[in-house]
Amino acid sequence: MMNPALRKFSVHARHEDCRKAVVVEDVSFDSAALSYIEELPPILHRDEHEVSVIVRELGGGREHCFRIDLHSGDTAPCEGK
């Protein structure tokens, strides 16, 4: 049975083309961003301390950008977005 609190989001790294987005089911924008990062192979971000991702809600079209600290998991809004 599907959890009614879960929503579908399209998530991709800010520096990548949106065609590389992954659909993530989660409860919020920032949770979807963290879920996306957790699924990436570690080799893709091993030299990075921070990654920016774009999260778009598929049901409503709202979009947010988050900077994610890869060591602590802390999220913050991207500057200028």
N, C-alpha and C positions, 0 to 999 in steps of 0.2 A: 504494500500500500504506500502511495506517495505521501510524503510529509507536506501538508498544505502550507507550511511556513517557508518551504524551499522555493526559490525563484531561479530562473535560468538567466545566466549572464554570459556574454561573450567577452573573453579576456585575451589580451595579447601584450607583449612587451612594447613599450612606447617606441622603441627604435626599429621595430619590425612592421612590416606591412600588415594591415588588418586582415588580410586573407589567411594569415597564419594564426588567427584567433582560435581559441579552444572554448567550447561550451562547458560551463561549470554550473552545477546546481548547488546553491548555498543560500544562507539566510540573509546576507547583507553584501553590500559592495566590497567592504574591506575584507570580509571573510572569503569572498570569491577570489580576491586578489591573492590572499595568502594560500588558498587552496591551489591556485594556479602555480605559484612559486614552489610549493611542496612537490608538485608533480613533475617539475623540470628536472632533467638529469643534472646532477651536481656539476658535471664537467662544463655545462653551459654557463655557469656563473661562478666558477671557482676562484677567479681572480677579481671578482667584483665585490664591493662592500655594500652596494645599493643597486636596486633595479627599479625602474619606473614602469608601471603597467597601466593600460587603459581598460576599464571595466565598463561594459555597456549592458544595461538591463534589456533583455530581449522582449519582454512584455510591454515595456513602456518607452524604451528608447533613451532613457536618461543615461548619461555617461559621466564617469569620474576617473581622474588620474590619481594614482597613488605612488609614492616613493616607499619602497620597502627595504628596511635594513636587514640584510641577509644573515647577520649574526644574532640580532635580538628578536627579529620578527616584527618590530615596531613599524607601523604605517603612518604616513603623513600625506597630506595633499601635495600634489606637484605644484611648484611655483609657476605662475602664469597660466594656470589652467582652471 
